Amino acid sequence: MIKTTKKIIQIGSSLGVTLSKQELGKLGAKRGDSLNISAELAEGPDKHAKLLREYNAFVNEYSATLTSLAQK
């Protein structure tokens, strides 16, 4: 079991959260596995809001390039 705080992000036309390779490793989980998830809204200031906005702007602007690179 892991306990973490995640930001809801845009994934294509959906919203979602991601787990890092390290978090998946702690769980022993891999692509295709099912997870039981419990969630509640986190409290407190968002220390990473600016970084996340900049990341989302970057991904939106360069999504075609990033997709092309991922396919190589």
PDB file of N, H, CA, C and O in Angstrom:
ATOM      1  N   MET A   1       0.847  -1.179   0.000  1.00  0.00           N
ATOM      2  CA  MET A   1       0.000   0.000   0.000  1.00  0.00           C
ATOM      3  C   MET A   1       0.890   1.238   0.000  1.00  0.00           C
ATOM      4  O   MET A   1       1.905   1.287   0.694  1.00  0.00           O
ATOM      5  N   ILE A   2       0.499   2.229  -0.780  1.00  0.00           N
ATOM      6  H   ILE A   2      -0.325   2.189  -1.344  1.00  0.00           H
ATOM      7  CA  ILE A   2       1.199   3.509  -0.773  1.00  0.00           C
ATOM      8  C   ILE A   2       0.201   4.601  -0.431  1.00  0.00           C
ATOM      9  O   ILE A   2      -0.998   4.465  -0.676  1.00  0.00           O
ATOM     10  N   LYS A   3       0.708   5.681   0.136  1.00  0.00           N
ATOM     11  H   LYS A   3       1.681   5.792   0.335  1.00  0.00           H
ATOM     12  CA  LYS A   3      -0.119   6.856   0.388  1.00  0.00           C
ATOM     13  C   LYS A   3       0.588   8.030  -0.272  1.00  0.00           C
ATOM     14  O   LYS A   3       1.759   8.290   0.002  1.00  0.00           O
ATOM     15  N   THR A   4      -0.121   8.734  -1.135  1.00  0.00           N
ATOM     16  H   THR A   4      -1.073   8.523  -1.357  1.00  0.00           H
ATOM     17  CA  THR A   4       0.483   9.820  -1.890  1.00  0.00           C
ATOM     18  C   THR A   4      -0.564  10.870  -2.214  1.00  0.00           C
ATOM     19  O   THR A   4      -1.763  10.594  -2.160  1.00  0.00           O
ATOM     20  N   THR A   5      -0.124  12.056  -2.546  1.00  0.00           N
ATOM     21  H   THR A   5       0.850  12.280  -2.590  1.00  0.00           H
ATOM     22  CA  THR A   5      -1.015  13.115  -3.009  1.00  0.00           C
ATOM     23  C   THR A   5      -0.710  13.351  -4.475  1.00  0.00           C
ATOM     24  O   THR A   5       0.449  13.528  -4.851  1.00  0.00           O
ATOM     25  N   LYS A   6      -1.728  13.355  -5.294  1.00  0.00           N
ATOM     26  H   LYS A   6      -2.670  13.211  -4.988  1.00  0.00           H
ATOM     27  CA  LYS A   6      -1.573  13.521  -6.737  1.00  0.00           C
ATOM     28  C   LYS A   6      -2.449  14.657  -7.225  1.00  0.00           C
ATOM     29  O   LYS A   6      -3.483  14.960  -6.630  1.00  0.00           O
ATOM     30  N   LYS A   7      -2.036  15.269  -8.288  1.00  0.00           N
ATOM     31  H   LYS A   7      -1.195  15.023  -8.771  1.00  0.00           H
ATOM     32  CA  LYS A   7      -2.795  16.325  -8.952  1.00  0.00           C
ATOM     33  C   LYS A   7      -3.593  15.697 -10.086  1.00  0.00           C
ATOM     34  O   LYS A   7      -3.085  14.842 -10.812  1.00  0.00           O
ATOM     35  N   ILE A   8      -4.841  16.123 -10.235  1.00  0.00           N
ATOM     36  H   ILE A   8      -5.253  16.817  -9.646  1.00  0.00           H
ATOM     37  CA  ILE A   8      -5.647  15.668 -11.367  1.00  0.00           C
ATOM     38  C   ILE A   8      -5.152  16.420 -12.595  1.00  0.00           C
ATOM     39  O   ILE A   8      -5.081  17.649 -12.590  1.00  0.00           O
ATOM     40  N   ILE A   9      -4.810  15.679 -13.647  1.00  0.00           N
ATOM     41  H   ILE A   9      -4.868  14.680 -13.651  1.00  0.00           H
ATOM     42  CA  ILE A   9      -4.257  16.276 -14.860  1.00  0.00           C
ATOM     43  C   ILE A   9      -5.083  15.889 -16.075  1.00  0.00           C
ATOM     44  O   ILE A   9      -5.892  14.962 -16.030  1.00  0.00           O
ATOM     45  N   GLN A  10      -4.862  16.616 -17.155  1.00  0.00           N
ATOM     46  H   GLN A  10      -4.205  17.369 -17.192  1.00  0.00           H
ATOM     47  CA  GLN A  10      -5.497  16.311 -18.436  1.00  0.00           C
ATOM     48  C   GLN A  10      -4.717  15.184 -19.095  1.00  0.00           C
ATOM     49  O   GLN A  10      -3.498  15.266 -19.243  1.00  0.00           O
ATOM     50  N   ILE A  11      -5.428  14.129 -19.490  1.00  0.00           N
ATOM     51  H   ILE A  11      -6.418  14.063 -19.370  1.00  0.00           H
ATOM     52  CA  ILE A  11      -4.821  13.011 -20.215  1.00  0.00           C
ATOM     53  C   ILE A  11      -5.674  12.811 -21.456  1.00  0.00           C
ATOM     54  O   ILE A  11      -6.723  12.171 -21.404  1.00  0.00           O
ATOM     55  N   GLY A  12      -5.216  13.363 -22.573  1.00  0.00           N
ATOM     56  H   GLY A  12      -4.363  13.884 -22.616  1.00  0.00           H
ATOM     57  CA  GLY A  12      -6.038  13.353 -23.787  1.00  0.00           C
ATOM     58  C   GLY A  12      -7.282  14.183 -23.554  1.00  0.00           C
ATOM     59  O   GLY A  12      -7.189  15.347 -23.166  1.00  0.00           O
ATOM     60  N   SER A  13      -8.443  13.600 -23.784  1.00  0.00           N
ATOM     61  H   SER A  13      -8.519  12.654 -24.099  1.00  0.00           H
ATOM     62  CA  SER A  13      -9.690  14.330 -23.561  1.00  0.00           C
ATOM     63  C   SER A  13     -10.295  13.984 -22.202  1.00  0.00           C
ATOM     64  O   SER A  13     -11.435  14.351 -21.918  1.00  0.00           O
ATOM     65  N   SER A  14      -9.538  13.283 -21.368  1.00  0.00           N
ATOM     66  H   SER A  14      -8.612  12.985 -21.599  1.00  0.00           H
ATOM     67  CA  SER A  14     -10.011  12.873 -20.042  1.00  0.00           C
ATOM     68  C   SER A  14      -9.188  13.539 -18.954  1.00  0.00           C
ATOM     69  O   SER A  14      -8.184  14.194 -19.233  1.00  0.00           O
ATOM     70  N   LEU A  15      -9.616  13.367 -17.724  1.00  0.00           N
ATOM     71  H   LEU A  15     -10.432  12.834 -17.497  1.00  0.00           H
ATOM     72  CA  LEU A  15      -8.848  13.785 -16.560  1.00  0.00           C
ATOM     73  C   LEU A  15      -8.405  12.535 -15.827  1.00  0.00           C
ATOM     74  O   LEU A  15      -9.101  11.520 -15.843  1.00  0.00           O
ATOM     75  N   GLY A  16      -7.244  12.607 -15.180  1.00  0.00           N
ATOM     76  H   GLY A  16      -6.679  13.432 -15.166  1.00  0.00           H
ATOM     77  CA  GLY A  16      -6.773  11.434 -14.463  1.00  0.00           C
ATOM     78  C   GLY A  16      -5.602  11.763 -13.563  1.00  0.00           C
ATOM     79  O   GLY A  16      -5.188  12.917 -13.452  1.00  0.00           O
ATOM     80  N   VAL A  17      -5.077  10.742 -12.927  1.00  0.00           N
ATOM     81  H   VAL A  17      -5.413   9.804 -13.017  1.00  0.00           H
ATOM     82  CA  VAL A  17      -3.878  10.851 -12.101  1.00  0.00           C
ATOM     83  C   VAL A  17      -2.895   9.778 -12.574  1.00  0.00           C
ATOM     84  O   VAL A  17      -3.293   8.773 -13.163  1.00  0.00           O
ATOM     85  N   THR A  18      -1.631  10.003 -12.313  1.00  0.00           N
ATOM     86  H   THR A  18      -1.307  10.819 -11.834  1.00  0.00           H
ATOM     87  CA  THR A  18      -0.610   9.044 -12.725  1.00  0.00           C
ATOM     88  C   THR A  18       0.149   8.543 -11.501  1.00  0.00           C
ATOM     89  O   THR A  18       0.194   9.212 -10.469  1.00  0.00           O
ATOM     90  N   LEU A  19       0.736   7.372 -11.630  1.00  0.00           N
ATOM     91  H   LEU A  19       0.699   6.829 -12.469  1.00  0.00           H
ATOM     92  CA  LEU A  19       1.604   6.807 -10.601  1.00  0.00           C
ATOM     93  C   LEU A  19       2.996   6.658 -11.191  1.00  0.00           C
ATOM     94  O   LEU A  19       3.155   6.228 -12.334  1.00  0.00           O
ATOM     95  N   SER A  20       4.000   7.014 -10.405  1.00  0.00           N
ATOM     96  H   SER A  20       3.870   7.363  -9.477  1.00  0.00           H
ATOM     97  CA  SER A  20       5.380   6.916 -10.882  1.00  0.00           C
ATOM     98  C   SER A  20       5.824   5.455 -10.939  1.00  0.00           C
ATOM     99  O   SER A  20       5.194   4.570 -10.359  1.00  0.00           O
ATOM    100  N   LYS A  21       6.913   5.234 -11.645  1.00  0.00           N
ATOM    101  H   LYS A  21       7.425   5.953 -12.116  1.00  0.00           H
ATOM    102  CA  LYS A  21       7.490   3.894 -11.741  1.00  0.00           C
ATOM    103  C   LYS A  21       7.847   3.373 -10.342  1.00  0.00           C
ATOM    104  O   LYS A  21       7.667   2.192 -10.045  1.00  0.00           O
ATOM    105  N   GLN A  22       8.354   4.268  -9.492  1.00  0.00           N
ATOM    106  H   GLN A  22       8.501   5.228  -9.734  1.00  0.00           H
ATOM    107  CA  GLN A  22       8.726   3.876  -8.132  1.00  0.00           C
ATOM    108  C   GLN A  22       7.490   3.467  -7.321  1.00  0.00           C
ATOM    109  O   GLN A  22       7.526   2.488  -6.576  1.00  0.00           O
ATOM    110  N   GLU A  23       6.400   4.224  -7.473  1.00  0.00           N
ATOM    111  H   GLU A  23       6.371   5.019  -8.078  1.00  0.00           H
ATOM    112  CA  GLU A  23       5.167   3.890  -6.753  1.00  0.00           C
ATOM    113  C   GLU A  23       4.611   2.549  -7.229  1.00  0.00           C
ATOM    114  O   GLU A  23       4.180   1.725  -6.421  1.00  0.00           O
ATOM    115  N   LEU A  24       4.624   2.339  -8.535  1.00  0.00           N
ATOM    116  H   LEU A  24       4.974   3.007  -9.191  1.00  0.00           H
ATOM    117  CA  LEU A  24       4.157   1.054  -9.073  1.00  0.00           C
ATOM    118  C   LEU A  24       5.044  -0.090  -8.593  1.00  0.00           C
ATOM    119  O   LEU A  24       4.562  -1.185  -8.303  1.00  0.00           O
ATOM    120  N   GLY A  25       6.347   0.179  -8.514  1.00  0.00           N
ATOM    121  H   GLY A  25       6.738   1.069  -8.749  1.00  0.00           H
ATOM    122  CA  GLY A  25       7.277  -0.836  -8.020  1.00  0.00           C
ATOM    123  C   GLY A  25       6.997  -1.218  -6.574  1.00  0.00           C
ATOM    124  O   GLY A  25       7.054  -2.395  -6.219  1.00  0.00           O
ATOM    125  N   LYS A  26       6.694  -0.225  -5.736  1.00  0.00           N
ATOM    126  H   LYS A  26       6.648   0.731  -6.024  1.00  0.00           H
ATOM    127  CA  LYS A  26       6.362  -0.506  -4.335  1.00  0.00           C
ATOM    128  C   LYS A  26       5.122  -1.386  -4.231  1.00  0.00           C
ATOM    129  O   LYS A  26       5.014  -2.214  -3.327  1.00  0.00           O
ATOM    130  N   LEU A  27       4.191  -1.202  -5.160  1.00  0.00           N
ATOM    131  H   LEU A  27       4.279  -0.529  -5.894  1.00  0.00           H
ATOM    132  CA  LEU A  27       2.964  -1.997  -5.166  1.00  0.00           C
ATOM    133  C   LEU A  27       3.154  -3.352  -5.840  1.00  0.00           C
ATOM    134  O   LEU A  27       2.356  -4.269  -5.645  1.00  0.00           O
ATOM    135  N   GLY A  28       4.210  -3.471  -6.629  1.00  0.00           N
ATOM    136  H   GLY A  28       4.859  -2.727  -6.788  1.00  0.00           H
ATOM    137  CA  GLY A  28       4.385  -4.673  -7.436  1.00  0.00           C
ATOM    138  C   GLY A  28       3.389  -4.714  -8.587  1.00  0.00           C
ATOM    139  O   GLY A  28       3.019  -5.786  -9.063  1.00  0.00           O
ATOM    140  N   ALA A  29       2.958  -3.528  -9.030  1.00  0.00           N
ATOM    141  H   ALA A  29       3.260  -2.656  -8.643  1.00  0.00           H
ATOM    142  CA  ALA A  29       1.935  -3.426 -10.079  1.00  0.00           C
ATOM    143  C   ALA A  29       2.584  -3.158 -11.426  1.00  0.00           C
ATOM    144  O   ALA A  29       3.682  -2.607 -11.515  1.00  0.00           O
ATOM    145  N   LYS A  30       1.873  -3.566 -12.473  1.00  0.00           N
ATOM    146  H   LYS A  30       0.982  -4.013 -12.401  1.00  0.00           H
ATOM    147  CA  LYS A  30       2.352  -3.312 -13.831  1.00  0.00           C
ATOM    148  C   LYS A  30       1.169  -2.976 -14.722  1.00  0.00           C
ATOM    149  O   LYS A  30       0.017  -3.088 -14.304  1.00  0.00           O
ATOM    150  N   ARG A  31       1.458  -2.562 -15.952  1.00  0.00           N
ATOM    151  H   ARG A  31       2.395  -2.471 -16.291  1.00  0.00           H
ATOM    152  CA  ARG A  31       0.415  -2.202 -16.912  1.00  0.00           C
ATOM    153  C   ARG A  31      -0.595  -3.344 -17.027  1.00  0.00           C
ATOM    154  O   ARG A  31      -0.226  -4.511 -17.159  1.00  0.00           O
ATOM    155  N   GLY A  32      -1.863  -2.982 -16.975  1.00  0.00           N
ATOM    156  H   GLY A  32      -2.163  -2.034 -16.868  1.00  0.00           H
ATOM    157  CA  GLY A  32      -2.931  -3.962 -17.103  1.00  0.00           C
ATOM    158  C   GLY A  32      -3.474  -4.466 -15.775  1.00  0.00           C
ATOM    159  O   GLY A  32      -4.570  -5.024 -15.728  1.00  0.00           O
ATOM    160  N   ASP A  33      -2.709  -4.272 -14.677  1.00  0.00           N
ATOM    161  H   ASP A  33      -1.819  -3.818 -14.716  1.00  0.00           H
ATOM    162  CA  ASP A  33      -3.205  -4.668 -13.361  1.00  0.00           C
ATOM    163  C   ASP A  33      -4.332  -3.734 -12.927  1.00  0.00           C
ATOM    164  O   ASP A  33      -4.400  -2.589 -13.374  1.00  0.00           O
ATOM    165  N   SER A  34      -5.201  -4.216 -12.070  1.00  0.00           N
ATOM    166  H   SER A  34      -5.146  -5.146 -11.707  1.00  0.00           H
ATOM    167  CA  SER A  34      -6.272  -3.398 -11.496  1.00  0.00           C
ATOM    168  C   SER A  34      -5.871  -2.972 -10.087  1.00  0.00           C
ATOM    169  O   SER A  34      -5.243  -3.736  -9.354  1.00  0.00           O
ATOM    170  N   LEU A  35      -6.239  -1.747  -9.717  1.00  0.00           N
ATOM    171  H   LEU A  35      -6.749  -1.127 -10.313  1.00  0.00           H
ATOM    172  CA  LEU A  35      -5.940  -1.217  -8.389  1.00  0.00           C
ATOM    173  C   LEU A  35      -7.235  -0.838  -7.687  1.00  0.00           C
ATOM    174  O   LEU A  35      -8.183  -0.384  -8.328  1.00  0.00           O
ATOM    175  N   ASN A  36      -7.276  -1.023  -6.380  1.00  0.00           N
ATOM    176  H   ASN A  36      -6.506  -1.392  -5.860  1.00  0.00           H
ATOM    177  CA  ASN A  36      -8.353  -0.472  -5.566  1.00  0.00           C
ATOM    178  C   ASN A  36      -7.893   0.901  -5.102  1.00  0.00           C
ATOM    179  O   ASN A  36      -6.814   1.034  -4.525  1.00  0.00           O
ATOM    180  N   ILE A  37      -8.703   1.918  -5.347  1.00  0.00           N
ATOM    181  H   ILE A  37      -9.580   1.810  -5.816  1.00  0.00           H
ATOM    182  CA  ILE A  37      -8.310   3.294  -5.046  1.00  0.00           C
ATOM    183  C   ILE A  37      -9.331   3.920  -4.106  1.00  0.00           C
ATOM    184  O   ILE A  37     -10.537   3.812  -4.330  1.00  0.00           O
ATOM    185  N   SER A  38      -8.848   4.573  -3.057  1.00  0.00           N
ATOM    186  H   SER A  38      -7.869   4.661  -2.875  1.00  0.00           H
ATOM    187  CA  SER A  38      -9.680   5.415  -2.197  1.00  0.00           C
ATOM    188  C   SER A  38      -9.158   6.827  -2.363  1.00  0.00           C
ATOM    189  O   SER A  38      -7.945   7.033  -2.399  1.00  0.00           O
ATOM    190  N   ALA A  39     -10.046   7.804  -2.464  1.00  0.00           N
ATOM    191  H   ALA A  39     -11.031   7.637  -2.434  1.00  0.00           H
ATOM    192  CA  ALA A  39      -9.587   9.172  -2.714  1.00  0.00           C
ATOM    193  C   ALA A  39     -10.394  10.171  -1.904  1.00  0.00           C
ATOM    194  O   ALA A  39     -11.571   9.957  -1.610  1.00  0.00           O
ATOM    195  N   GLU A  40      -9.738  11.262  -1.551  1.00  0.00           N
ATOM    196  H   GLU A  40      -8.783  11.435  -1.790  1.00  0.00           H
ATOM    197  CA  GLU A  40     -10.393  12.416  -0.943  1.00  0.00           C
ATOM    198  C   GLU A  40      -9.597  13.636  -1.362  1.00  0.00           C
ATOM    199  O   GLU A  40      -8.413  13.525  -1.681  1.00  0.00           O
ATOM    200  N   LEU A  41     -10.227  14.789  -1.366  1.00  0.00           N
ATOM    201  H   LEU A  41     -11.189  14.879  -1.106  1.00  0.00           H
ATOM    202  CA  LEU A  41      -9.525  16.006  -1.757  1.00  0.00           C
ATOM    203  C   LEU A  41      -8.465  16.350  -0.726  1.00  0.00           C
ATOM    204  O   LEU A  41      -8.717  16.292   0.478  1.00  0.00           O
ATOM    205  N   ALA A  42      -7.278  16.708  -1.199  1.00  0.00           N
ATOM    206  H   ALA A  42      -7.073  16.755  -2.177  1.00  0.00           H
ATOM    207  CA  ALA A  42      -6.186  17.118  -0.320  1.00  0.00           C
ATOM    208  C   ALA A  42      -6.428  18.540   0.158  1.00  0.00           C
ATOM    209  O   ALA A  42      -7.034  19.349  -0.544  1.00  0.00           O
ATOM    210  N   GLU A  43      -5.954  18.829   1.341  1.00  0.00           N
ATOM    211  H   GLU A  43      -5.461  18.171   1.910  1.00  0.00           H
ATOM    212  CA  GLU A  43      -6.081  20.179   1.882  1.00  0.00           C
ATOM    213  C   GLU A  43      -4.736  20.882   1.810  1.00  0.00           C
ATOM    214  O   GLU A  43      -3.696  20.241   1.660  1.00  0.00           O
ATOM    215  N   GLY A  44      -4.764  22.192   1.918  1.00  0.00           N
ATOM    216  H   GLY A  44      -5.609  22.713   2.040  1.00  0.00           H
ATOM    217  CA  GLY A  44      -3.540  22.963   1.959  1.00  0.00           C
ATOM    218  C   GLY A  44      -3.229  23.624   0.637  1.00  0.00           C
ATOM    219  O   GLY A  44      -3.867  23.341  -0.377  1.00  0.00           O
ATOM    220  N   PRO A  45      -2.232  24.519   0.650  1.00  0.00           N
ATOM    221  CA  PRO A  45      -1.872  25.247  -0.571  1.00  0.00           C
ATOM    222  C   PRO A  45      -1.242  24.325  -1.606  1.00  0.00           C
ATOM    223  O   PRO A  45      -0.578  23.343  -1.276  1.00  0.00           O
ATOM    224  N   ASP A  46      -1.468  24.668  -2.843  1.00  0.00           N
ATOM    225  H   ASP A  46      -2.007  25.467  -3.111  1.00  0.00           H
ATOM    226  CA  ASP A  46      -0.890  23.890  -3.939  1.00  0.00           C
ATOM    227  C   ASP A  46       0.475  24.477  -4.275  1.00  0.00           C
ATOM    228  O   ASP A  46       0.570  25.506  -4.943  1.00  0.00           O
ATOM    229  N   LYS A  47       1.521  23.823  -3.814  1.00  0.00           N
ATOM    230  H   LYS A  47       1.444  22.986  -3.271  1.00  0.00           H
ATOM    231  CA  LYS A  47       2.878  24.331  -3.994  1.00  0.00           C
ATOM    232  C   LYS A  47       3.393  24.159  -5.416  1.00  0.00           C
ATOM    233  O   LYS A  47       4.386  24.775  -5.803  1.00  0.00           O
ATOM    234  N   HIS A  48       2.719  23.326  -6.187  1.00  0.00           N
ATOM    235  H   HIS A  48       1.912  22.826  -5.872  1.00  0.00           H
ATOM    236  CA  HIS A  48       3.215  23.030  -7.521  1.00  0.00           C
ATOM    237  C   HIS A  48       2.296  23.552  -8.619  1.00  0.00           C
ATOM    238  O   HIS A  48       2.419  23.131  -9.769  1.00  0.00           O
ATOM    239  N   ALA A  49       1.389  24.449  -8.296  1.00  0.00           N
ATOM    240  H   ALA A  49       1.289  24.791  -7.362  1.00  0.00           H
ATOM    241  CA  ALA A  49       0.400  24.919  -9.269  1.00  0.00           C
ATOM    242  C   ALA A  49       1.065  25.575 -10.479  1.00  0.00           C
ATOM    243  O   ALA A  49       0.684  25.296 -11.616  1.00  0.00           O
ATOM    244  N   LYS A  50       2.053  26.441 -10.250  1.00  0.00           N
ATOM    245  H   LYS A  50       2.362  26.667  -9.326  1.00  0.00           H
ATOM    246  CA  LYS A  50       2.716  27.123 -11.361  1.00  0.00           C
ATOM    247  C   LYS A  50       3.436  26.113 -12.255  1.00  0.00           C
ATOM    248  O   LYS A  50       3.329  26.179 -13.480  1.00  0.00           O
ATOM    249  N   LEU A  51       4.156  25.196 -11.653  1.00  0.00           N
ATOM    250  H   LEU A  51       4.242  25.143 -10.658  1.00  0.00           H
ATOM    251  CA  LEU A  51       4.868  24.181 -12.425  1.00  0.00           C
ATOM    252  C   LEU A  51       3.892  23.342 -13.242  1.00  0.00           C
ATOM    253  O   LEU A  51       4.153  23.048 -14.408  1.00  0.00           O
ATOM    254  N   LEU A  52       2.778  22.957 -12.644  1.00  0.00           N
ATOM    255  H   LEU A  52       2.566  23.196 -11.696  1.00  0.00           H
ATOM    256  CA  LEU A  52       1.796  22.151 -13.356  1.00  0.00           C
ATOM    257  C   LEU A  52       1.172  22.932 -14.505  1.00  0.00           C
ATOM    258  O   LEU A  52       0.953  22.374 -15.580  1.00  0.00           O
ATOM    259  N   ARG A  53       0.882  24.215 -14.294  1.00  0.00           N
ATOM    260  H   ARG A  53       1.060  24.668 -13.420  1.00  0.00           H
ATOM    261  CA  ARG A  53       0.343  25.045 -15.385  1.00  0.00           C
ATOM    262  C   ARG A  53       1.340  25.122 -16.535  1.00  0.00           C
ATOM    263  O   ARG A  53       0.961  25.002 -17.700  1.00  0.00           O
ATOM    264  N   GLU A  54       2.608  25.322 -16.208  1.00  0.00           N
ATOM    265  H   GLU A  54       2.915  25.420 -15.261  1.00  0.00           H
ATOM    266  CA  GLU A  54       3.635  25.400 -17.247  1.00  0.00           C
ATOM    267  C   GLU A  54       3.790  24.058 -17.963  1.00  0.00           C
ATOM    268  O   GLU A  54       3.948  24.024 -19.183  1.00  0.00           O
ATOM    269  N   TYR A  55       3.747  22.970 -17.225  1.00  0.00           N
ATOM    270  H   TYR A  55       3.619  22.998 -16.234  1.00  0.00           H
ATOM    271  CA  TYR A  55       3.826  21.638 -17.829  1.00  0.00           C
ATOM    272  C   TYR A  55       2.658  21.414 -18.781  1.00  0.00           C
ATOM    273  O   TYR A  55       2.856  20.972 -19.913  1.00  0.00           O
ATOM    274  N   ASN A  56       1.449  21.716 -18.333  1.00  0.00           N
ATOM    275  H   ASN A  56       1.289  22.076 -17.414  1.00  0.00           H
ATOM    276  CA  ASN A  56       0.269  21.527 -19.181  1.00  0.00           C
ATOM    277  C   ASN A  56       0.338  22.389 -20.434  1.00  0.00           C
ATOM    278  O   ASN A  56      -0.042  21.936 -21.514  1.00  0.00           O
ATOM    279  N   ALA A  57       0.819  23.627 -20.307  1.00  0.00           N
ATOM    280  H   ALA A  57       1.128  23.994 -19.430  1.00  0.00           H
ATOM    281  CA  ALA A  57       0.962  24.502 -21.469  1.00  0.00           C
ATOM    282  C   ALA A  57       1.977  23.909 -22.451  1.00  0.00           C
ATOM    283  O   ALA A  57       1.759  23.925 -23.663  1.00  0.00           O
ATOM    284  N   PHE A  58       3.078  23.388 -21.923  1.00  0.00           N
ATOM    285  H   PHE A  58       3.255  23.375 -20.939  1.00  0.00           H
ATOM    286  CA  PHE A  58       4.105  22.765 -22.757  1.00  0.00           C
ATOM    287  C   PHE A  58       3.538  21.556 -23.497  1.00  0.00           C
ATOM    288  O   PHE A  58       3.717  21.426 -24.707  1.00  0.00           O
ATOM    289  N   VAL A  59       2.857  20.677 -22.773  1.00  0.00           N
ATOM    290  H   VAL A  59       2.711  20.783 -21.789  1.00  0.00           H
ATOM    291  CA  VAL A  59       2.292  19.471 -23.387  1.00  0.00           C
ATOM    292  C   VAL A  59       1.256  19.843 -24.434  1.00  0.00           C
ATOM    293  O   VAL A  59       1.222  19.243 -25.508  1.00  0.00           O
ATOM    294  N   ASN A  60       0.410  20.824 -24.137  1.00  0.00           N
ATOM    295  H   ASN A  60       0.437  21.311 -23.265  1.00  0.00           H
ATOM    296  CA  ASN A  60      -0.596  21.244 -25.111  1.00  0.00           C
ATOM    297  C   ASN A  60       0.052  21.806 -26.368  1.00  0.00           C
ATOM    298  O   ASN A  60      -0.393  21.523 -27.481  1.00  0.00           O
ATOM    299  N   GLU A  61       1.100  22.601 -26.193  1.00  0.00           N
ATOM    300  H   GLU A  61       1.461  22.831 -25.289  1.00  0.00           H
ATOM    301  CA  GLU A  61       1.747  23.232 -27.343  1.00  0.00           C
ATOM    302  C   GLU A  61       2.524  22.225 -28.192  1.00  0.00           C
ATOM    303  O   GLU A  61       2.548  22.329 -29.418  1.00  0.00           O
ATOM    304  N   TYR A  62       3.153  21.259 -27.541  1.00  0.00           N
ATOM    305  H   TYR A  62       3.134  21.174 -26.545  1.00  0.00           H
ATOM    306  CA  TYR A  62       4.032  20.336 -28.255  1.00  0.00           C
ATOM    307  C   TYR A  62       3.513  18.897 -28.272  1.00  0.00           C
ATOM    308  O   TYR A  62       4.300  17.961 -28.411  1.00  0.00           O
ATOM    309  N   SER A  63       2.210  18.712 -28.133  1.00  0.00           N
ATOM    310  H   SER A  63       1.570  19.472 -28.020  1.00  0.00           H
ATOM    311  CA  SER A  63       1.666  17.351 -28.043  1.00  0.00           C
ATOM    312  C   SER A  63       1.969  16.523 -29.289  1.00  0.00           C
ATOM    313  O   SER A  63       2.300  15.344 -29.172  1.00  0.00           O
ATOM    314  N   ALA A  64       1.864  17.111 -30.471  1.00  0.00           N
ATOM    315  H   ALA A  64       1.595  18.070 -30.566  1.00  0.00           H
ATOM    316  CA  ALA A  64       2.146  16.363 -31.703  1.00  0.00           C
ATOM    317  C   ALA A  64       3.612  15.931 -31.746  1.00  0.00           C
ATOM    318  O   ALA A  64       3.911  14.794 -32.113  1.00  0.00           O
ATOM    319  N   THR A  65       4.513  16.818 -31.379  1.00  0.00           N
ATOM    320  H   THR A  65       4.270  17.741 -31.081  1.00  0.00           H
ATOM    321  CA  THR A  65       5.942  16.494 -31.368  1.00  0.00           C
ATOM    322  C   THR A  65       6.243  15.414 -30.341  1.00  0.00           C
ATOM    323  O   THR A  65       6.985  14.474 -30.626  1.00  0.00           O
ATOM    324  N   LEU A  66       5.671  15.541 -29.145  1.00  0.00           N
ATOM    325  H   LEU A  66       5.068  16.305 -28.913  1.00  0.00           H
ATOM    326  CA  LEU A  66       5.897  14.545 -28.100  1.00  0.00           C
ATOM    327  C   LEU A  66       5.367  13.173 -28.524  1.00  0.00           C
ATOM    328  O   LEU A  66       6.007  12.152 -28.271  1.00  0.00           O
ATOM    329  N   THR A  67       4.205  13.151 -29.163  1.00  0.00           N
ATOM    330  H   THR A  67       3.685  13.981 -29.368  1.00  0.00           H
ATOM    331  CA  THR A  67       3.633  11.895 -29.649  1.00  0.00           C
ATOM    332  C   THR A  67       4.537  11.274 -30.705  1.00  0.00           C
ATOM    333  O   THR A  67       4.774  10.066 -30.693  1.00  0.00           O
ATOM    334  N   SER A  68       5.041  12.100 -31.618  1.00  0.00           N
ATOM    335  H   SER A  68       4.848  13.081 -31.628  1.00  0.00           H
ATOM    336  CA  SER A  68       5.938  11.618 -32.666  1.00  0.00           C
ATOM    337  C   SER A  68       7.215  11.034 -32.065  1.00  0.00           C
ATOM    338  O   SER A  68       7.678   9.976 -32.492  1.00  0.00           O
ATOM    339  N   LEU A  69       7.778  11.715 -31.086  1.00  0.00           N
ATOM    340  H   LEU A  69       7.402  12.574 -30.739  1.00  0.00           H
ATOM    341  CA  LEU A  69       8.991  11.214 -30.440  1.00  0.00           C
ATOM    342  C   LEU A  69       8.730   9.907 -29.700  1.00  0.00           C
ATOM    343  O   LEU A  69       9.575   9.012 -29.706  1.00  0.00           O
ATOM    344  N   ALA A  70       7.580   9.791 -29.073  1.00  0.00           N
ATOM    345  H   ALA A  70       6.893  10.517 -29.068  1.00  0.00           H
ATOM    346  CA  ALA A  70       7.246   8.576 -28.321  1.00  0.00           C
ATOM    347  C   ALA A  70       7.100   7.370 -29.237  1.00  0.00           C
ATOM    348  O   ALA A  70       7.300   6.236 -28.801  1.00  0.00           O
ATOM    349  N   GLN A  71       6.754   7.600 -30.501  1.00  0.00           N
ATOM    350  H   GLN A  71       6.592   8.521 -30.855  1.00  0.00           H
ATOM    351  CA  GLN A  71       6.532   6.505 -31.439  1.00  0.00           C
ATOM    352  C   GLN A  71       7.815   6.038 -32.116  1.00  0.00           C
ATOM    353  O   GLN A  71       7.798   5.045 -32.843  1.00  0.00           O
ATOM    354  N   LYS A  72       8.923   6.734 -31.893  1.00  0.00           N
ATOM    355  H   LYS A  72       8.937   7.541 -31.302  1.00  0.00           H
ATOM    356  CA  LYS A  72      10.195   6.356 -32.530  1.00  0.00           C
ATOM    357  C   LYS A  72      10.917   5.310 -31.729  1.00  0.00           C
ATOM    358  O   LYS A  72      12.002   4.876 -32.116  1.00  0.00           O
TER     359      LYS A  72
END
